């Protein structure tokens, strides 16, 4: 299975840190945020990664190169202007191929990578859901017996980690479009499964949460050395 990391955003919520540095290259615990993703993907047995880039793309591409430093192969999908999540995925489909692929938001941190086997035959997507963080208490979706739903009181937050079939975006008109409406339509049609991850997950969307992740990772490293 190939993976795609979404890294084309402008990082507006992270300003002023992103005024001169793209968000994927912001350092956390001694390495760029996106490098944490690459290392986890390699450990999970994934050897090919597609990364979409737009804002300060040249910096990201120069920092990561062809991926050989991480013992994997990186394919670059360059966007003149950000195409949003759906449009960015669609543009990258020639690099991803026809098989299901893992999709990871570049601005999250998580220990968990779902298995390709979790995507069932007739489903278009499999989502990882987490407990609602303080900044998103309303959640996104429900989860009942492994099926993702839109309505209900016990809602959880989409972790920004999923397995998708190319068909989810392939038929949309080329250009800029969001992924969320397509996911919601697939959920309404009962074509989305999910799983609950209860481990450590961070939406690294603000300088404060980046700093919190820094302290967590450094403390975890010190604990493992004892």
Secondary structure as GFF3:
##gff-version 3
##sequence-region A 1 226
A	DSSP	beta_strand	3	7	.	.	.	ID=ss1
A	DSSP	three_ten_helix	12	14	.	.	.	ID=ss2
A	DSSP	three_ten_helix	23	25	.	.	.	ID=ss3
A	DSSP	beta_strand	27	28	.	.	.	ID=ss4
A	DSSP	beta_strand	31	32	.	.	.	ID=ss5
A	DSSP	alpha_helix	33	43	.	.	.	ID=ss6
A	DSSP	beta_strand	48	53	.	.	.	ID=ss7
A	DSSP	alpha_helix	57	64	.	.	.	ID=ss8
A	DSSP	three_ten_helix	68	70	.	.	.	ID=ss9
A	DSSP	beta_strand	73	78	.	.	.	ID=ss10
A	DSSP	alpha_helix	84	96	.	.	.	ID=ss11
A	DSSP	beta_strand	101	105	.	.	.	ID=ss12
A	DSSP	beta_strand	108	110	.	.	.	ID=ss13
A	DSSP	three_ten_helix	116	118	.	.	.	ID=ss14
A	DSSP	beta_strand	125	130	.	.	.	ID=ss15
A	DSSP	three_ten_helix	134	136	.	.	.	ID=ss16
A	DSSP	beta_strand	141	144	.	.	.	ID=ss17
A	DSSP	beta_strand	147	149	.	.	.	ID=ss18
A	DSSP	beta_strand	155	164	.	.	.	ID=ss19
A	DSSP	alpha_helix	167	170	.	.	.	ID=ss20
A	DSSP	alpha_helix	180	188	.	.	.	ID=ss21
A	DSSP	beta_strand	192	196	.	.	.	ID=ss22
A	DSSP	beta_strand	201	203	.	.	.	ID=ss23
A	DSSP	alpha_helix	207	225	.	.	.	ID=ss24
###
